[in-house]
Amino acid sequence: MEAHEILCGWFWRLCQNARRRKAYVVYANGDVETRNNFLFFSASPKIEPGAEIVVPQKIERPPMTPGERITILSSVVSMAAVVITAMSRF
C-alpha cells in the first residue's frame, strides 16, 4: 500500500472513480460555478462557507468487442475511400 493510500484511506478509493475535471461548486444561494480554463490559464471558484463541492463519478463502460472495433474500422476506411474517389474525380 502506498503512502497516499494510507493517508487518504477510503477517500482515495473515491478519488479513483471521480471525474475531477467535471467538478463544480454549488453555493448556499443556489449559484453554480465550474473551473474556467483558457489556454494555459485556469481559475477555480472561491469556496465559501455553506458551499458544496460536487465531483461526479466516472461512467463505467464495458470494453469494445472485436466485432465493434472491426465495424468502426471498416466504416472509417469506406468513408476515406469515398472521399478519395470524390477528390480524384474533380
Secondary structure as UniProt FT lines:
FT   HELIX           3..8
FT   HELIX           10..16
FT   HELIX           20..22
FT   STRAND          24..26
FT   TURN            28..29
FT   STRAND          32..34
FT   STRAND          36..38
FT   TURN            39..40
FT   STRAND          41..43
FT   TURN            49..50
FT   STRAND          52..54
FT   HELIX           66..89
//
